[in-house]
Amino acid sequence: MYARDNDATAQCWQQLPPGGHVTAAADAFRMLADPTRLRMLWLLCGGEYDVTTLASAVGIARPAVSQHLAKLRLAGLVTTHREGRRALYRARGGHVRRLLAEAIDAADHHITGTPDHD
Protein backbone atom coordinates (compact mmCIF):
# COMPACT_ATOMS: atom_id res chain seq x y z
CA MET A 1 0.00 0.00 0.00
CA TYR A 2 1.26 3.46 -0.84
CA ALA A 3 1.41 6.15 1.83
CA ARG A 4 -0.81 8.34 -0.35
CA ASP A 5 -3.56 5.70 -0.16
CA ASN A 6 -4.05 5.81 3.61
CA ASP A 7 -7.00 7.43 5.39
CA ALA A 8 -5.08 10.63 6.15
CA THR A 9 -4.74 11.42 2.46
CA ALA A 10 -8.03 9.87 1.32
CA GLN A 11 -9.66 13.24 1.85
CA CYS A 12 -7.96 14.61 -1.27
CA TRP A 13 -10.11 12.18 -3.30
CA GLN A 14 -13.23 13.92 -1.91
CA GLN A 15 -12.56 17.11 -3.91
CA LEU A 16 -12.51 17.33 -7.69
CA PRO A 17 -9.29 18.62 -9.24
CA PRO A 18 -9.36 21.89 -11.22
CA GLY A 19 -10.84 21.66 -14.71
CA GLY A 20 -7.58 22.45 -16.49
CA HIS A 21 -5.85 19.62 -14.67
CA VAL A 22 -8.61 17.19 -15.66
CA THR A 23 -8.40 18.28 -19.30
CA ALA A 24 -4.60 17.89 -19.38
CA ALA A 25 -4.83 14.45 -17.75
CA ALA A 26 -7.52 13.35 -20.21
CA ASP A 27 -5.33 14.51 -23.11
CA ALA A 28 -2.42 12.46 -21.73
CA PHE A 29 -4.61 9.37 -21.36
CA ARG A 30 -5.89 9.87 -24.91
CA MET A 31 -2.29 9.83 -26.17
CA LEU A 32 -1.62 6.63 -24.21
CA ALA A 33 -4.65 4.91 -25.73
CA ASP A 34 -2.61 4.09 -28.85
CA PRO A 35 -0.50 0.88 -28.52
CA THR A 36 2.34 2.27 -30.66
CA ARG A 37 2.63 5.43 -28.55
CA LEU A 38 2.47 3.31 -25.40
CA ARG A 39 5.37 1.15 -26.64
CA MET A 40 7.36 4.22 -27.66
CA LEU A 41 6.80 5.93 -24.33
CA TRP A 42 7.80 2.75 -22.51
CA LEU A 43 11.17 2.81 -24.27
CA LEU A 44 11.51 6.55 -23.68
CA CYS A 45 11.05 5.95 -19.95
CA GLY A 46 14.29 3.96 -20.03
CA GLY A 47 16.44 6.39 -21.95
CA GLU A 48 16.86 8.80 -24.82
CA TYR A 49 16.14 7.86 -28.42
CA ASP A 50 16.36 9.60 -31.75
CA VAL A 51 13.62 9.05 -34.34
CA THR A 52 15.60 6.50 -36.37
CA THR A 53 16.50 4.34 -33.38
CA LEU A 54 12.97 4.51 -32.00
CA ALA A 55 11.50 3.59 -35.40
CA SER A 56 13.73 0.54 -35.54
CA ALA A 57 12.86 -0.47 -31.96
CA VAL A 58 9.08 -0.33 -32.46
CA GLY A 59 9.10 -1.48 -36.09
CA ILE A 60 7.36 1.44 -37.79
CA ALA A 61 8.41 4.07 -40.32
CA ARG A 62 10.29 7.19 -39.23
CA PRO A 63 7.54 9.60 -40.38
CA ALA A 64 5.02 7.73 -38.24
CA VAL A 65 7.36 7.87 -35.24
CA SER A 66 7.77 11.63 -35.76
CA GLN A 67 3.99 12.11 -35.81
CA HIS A 68 3.54 10.05 -32.63
CA LEU A 69 6.34 11.95 -30.89
CA ALA A 70 4.76 15.28 -31.82
CA LYS A 71 1.52 14.18 -30.17
CA LEU A 72 3.33 12.92 -27.07
CA ARG A 73 5.18 16.26 -26.83
CA LEU A 74 1.95 18.21 -27.16
CA ALA A 75 0.48 16.19 -24.31
CA GLY A 76 3.55 16.97 -22.18
CA LEU A 77 4.62 13.33 -21.93
CA VAL A 78 8.02 13.62 -23.63
CA THR A 79 10.78 16.19 -23.85
CA THR A 80 13.41 16.72 -26.48
CA HIS A 81 16.85 18.24 -26.79
CA ARG A 82 19.38 18.45 -29.58
CA GLU A 83 22.80 16.88 -29.83
CA GLY A 84 24.24 18.33 -32.99
CA ARG A 85 21.77 17.58 -35.77
CA ARG A 86 19.94 14.84 -33.85
CA ALA A 87 16.88 15.43 -31.72
CA LEU A 88 16.75 13.13 -28.71
CA TYR A 89 13.51 12.29 -26.95
CA ARG A 90 12.81 10.92 -23.47
CA ALA A 91 9.87 10.57 -21.09
CA ARG A 92 9.18 13.78 -19.23
CA GLY A 93 9.94 12.52 -15.73
CA GLY A 94 9.02 10.38 -12.78
CA HIS A 95 5.30 11.06 -12.97
CA VAL A 96 5.14 9.79 -16.55
CA ARG A 97 7.25 6.72 -15.72
CA ARG A 98 5.09 5.87 -12.70
CA LEU A 99 1.88 6.44 -14.65
CA LEU A 100 3.02 4.10 -17.39
CA ALA A 101 4.30 1.48 -14.94
CA GLU A 102 1.00 1.54 -13.03
CA ALA A 103 -0.99 1.15 -16.26
CA ILE A 104 1.07 -1.86 -17.33
CA ASP A 105 0.89 -3.35 -13.82
CA ALA A 106 -2.89 -2.90 -13.76
CA ALA A 107 -3.11 -4.60 -17.16
CA ASP A 108 -0.99 -7.47 -15.83
CA HIS A 109 -3.34 -7.92 -12.87
CA HIS A 110 -6.34 -7.89 -15.20
CA ILE A 111 -4.82 -10.38 -17.67
CA THR A 112 -3.35 -12.78 -15.11
CA GLY A 113 -6.16 -12.52 -12.58
CA THR A 114 -3.74 -11.41 -9.86
CA PRO A 115 -5.69 -9.75 -7.02
CA ASP A 116 -5.57 -5.95 -6.84
CA HIS A 117 -3.53 -4.21 -4.15
CA ASP A 118 -5.42 -2.63 -1.29
Secondary structure, 3 states (H helix, E strand, C coil): CCHHHCHHHHHHHHCCCCHHHHHHHHHHHHHHCCHHHHHHHHHHHHCCECHHHHHHHHCCCHHHHHHHHHHHHHCCCEEEEEECCEEEEEECCHHHHHHHHHHHHHHHHHHHCCCCCC
